[in-house]
Structure formats: C-alpha cells, structure tokens
Amino acid sequence: MAVKFSVLSDFAIRALTANKMRSFLTMLGIIIGVGTVVLMMSIGQGSSAQMMARINEHYSFTPIGVT
C-alpha cells in the first residue's frame, strides 16, 4: 500500500514545525560538516600543489636526449 505524497509532505512539515530547535541544530550540523569537508579538501589540494611547485623549483629536472 502506497502512501500519498501529500500525506508524507504534511507529516514532514508538521514534524519540522513541532521540533524547531532540533531541526535548526540538524541543519546547522550538516552545514558545518559539509563546510569542514570542503575546507579540508581545499587545504590538502593547495598544500599538495605548493609542495610540487617547491620540488620542481629546487630540483629542476631537464630531459636529456640520447641519440
């Protein structure tokens, strides 16, 4: 037996309005969590690129052709 979408949406809206603080804290936690993951990934990518640039700067490898 399938439940109508309107019944489910009405139930969800009532649950959100009845538990405003819990809903707010849940959304806040999700926002902080996603932001933290994005921040850590960007820091990792930036430091990796900086490390490769420093290695290439100090140890410039020039290709040698052998004929």
N, C-alpha and C positions, 0 to 999 in steps of 0.2 A: 504494500500500500504506500503510495507516494504522498508526501506532504506538499501542499501548495506553497509556492514561493512567497506569496503574500503573508501566509501564516508564519513562515520562518522569519521573514524580514520584520514583521510586527513583534515577534518574540525577541529578536536580537535588539531592536530599538528599545523595547521596554527594559531589557537587561542592562543596556548601556546607560539609560537614564536613571535606573534604580541604583546602580553602583558607579556613580560618577568618579569618586576618588580612585577606585580600583581601575577603572577604565583609563583615567588620566595617568596613573602610575605605570600601567602596562604600556601605553603608548610612549611615555617618556623613556621607559627601559628599552623599548625597541629602537627608538630614535638614537639614544646614546650608544647602544650596542652596534648598530649599523655604522654610525659615525666613527666609532672607535676602530672597527674593522677597516673602513676606508682609509682612515688616518694611518694605521699601522702598515697597510699595503703601500701607500704612497711614500711613507718614510723608507720602507725597505727598497722600493724601486729607486728612489732618489739616491740612497746611500750606495746601492749597487752600481748605478751609473757613475757616481762620483769616484768610487773605487776603481772602476775600469778606466776612467779618464786619467787618474793619477798613475796607474800602472802603465798605461800607454805613453804618458808624458815622460816618465823616468826611464822606461825601458823601451825605447822606440825600436821596433824590430823592422829591419829593412829586408825585403826579399832579395835573395841572391840568385841570379840566373846561372845555370850551369849548361854550357853548350858542348 
